Structures are given as structure tokens and as C-alpha cells.
Amino acid sequence: MITFDVITVSAAIGGCKNTDSPNYNPEATFSDGSCIEVELGECVDRYILGISLANCKSKASKKALKVYSMYQSLLASISEKNSVKIEMYKEKLADLCNCKTC
């Protein structure tokens, strides 16, 4: 008679494990370095929530659109797990947000 040991294999899920990060993934089993800095998330919130729809051609509205566009591109690059794009979009967002600590 042959006996076998039971082996359980589970897939590791990479993602952001920082609960303060805007892209926190509660299903992640290990941190893959994809966390977005809290300051960048706050910047995006500030620009997007502060936009005035009454004057969508204003300088502030145009900047808010740029911030939103960069943020969406950052999220897409995180989904793609493209580290080059992730760093590029993080830098662009930090510049737009004038973030010295990001």
C-alpha cells in the first residue's frame, strides 16, 4: 500500500498591504511594492474634489484633469505590474502635486 502526504498549494497574491494607501489590497498576501504614497492619494482627492464644474476651462480645472489622468494611468500601470510606468507616473504625479516627500 502506498500513502501520500497531503500537500496544499496556494497562490501568493501580490499587492499593496499598506492599509493607509489609496490602492490597499486586502487580498494581497505579500507586498509587491505597488503602494501609492498616501500624500499622492491626498493630492488626487484635493484636486478632483476641489474642481469647479461651473468653469471647466479654468487653469485649476485643467490641472485637476491632468492629475486625474496621471492617477488613472498609474493605476493601470500597477494592474499591468509595469514597474517602469509605475515609477514614471508616480514622478509625474509628485511633480503635479508639488510633493516633496513622495
N, C-alpha and C positions, 0 to 999 in steps of 0.2 A: 504494500500500500504506500502511495506517495502522498505526502502532505505538503501544502504550500502555505506560506505566511501571507497574510492579507496585507497588501500594500495600498495605501491611499495616496493618490496623486492629486494635488490641487494646483490650479494655475495661479501664479502670482499676478497681481494686478498693480501696475504702476500708476502713480498719480500723485496729486498733491495731498499730503497728510496734515498740512498746517490748517487748523480749524479757523484761523483768522483770515486766511487767504480767500479772495473772491472766487477762486476756482477749486476750493476744497472738494476732494472726492472721498466721501465716507466709505466707498467700496475699495479704495486703494489698500493694498497690503504692504506696499513699500513706497517710499518717496522717490520719485524719479527726477527730481529737480525742476519740475514744471510749475511750481508755485509762483503765482503772481504776487509781487510785493503788495502789502496792504496799502501803502501810500499810492501806488498806481491805481488800485481799485477805488480808493477815495477820490483821486483826481478825476477818474472817469465819471463817478457819481456826481461830483461837483459840477462838471461841465454839462453833462447830459440833463441832470435835474434842474440846472440853472438856466437852461435855454429858454428863450422867449419865442414862442411861435408867432407872436404879433409882428416880429421883424426878423424873418428868416434870412435876410440878406445882410444882416449886421455882421461886423467883424467877430463878435463873440459867438454868434450862431455858426459862422463858418469854422471857427476854431473848434467848437463843440463837435461839429460834424467830422473834422479831422481826427479828433480824439476818439470818437466813437468808431470810426473806420479803422484806426490803428488797433484799437482794442479788439474788434471783431477779427481782424487779421491775426492778432496774437492768439486768440482762442482757437482759430483754425489751425495755426501752426503747432499749437500744443496738441490738438487732436491728431495731427499728422506725425507728431513726435519728431519734428524737424528742428533740431537744436540751433541751426544757423538762423533760420527765420525767427525762432523764439527770441534769441538774443537781439536780432535786428529790430524787431517790433518793440521789445522792451526798451531798447535805447531810444527809439523814436518817441515812444510814449513818455519816457522820462524827460526828453527834451521838450516836448509839447507841454508837459505839466510843470516844467521848471523844477523837477525833482532832483535834489542834490543827493539824497540818501538811497535812491532806487538803484 
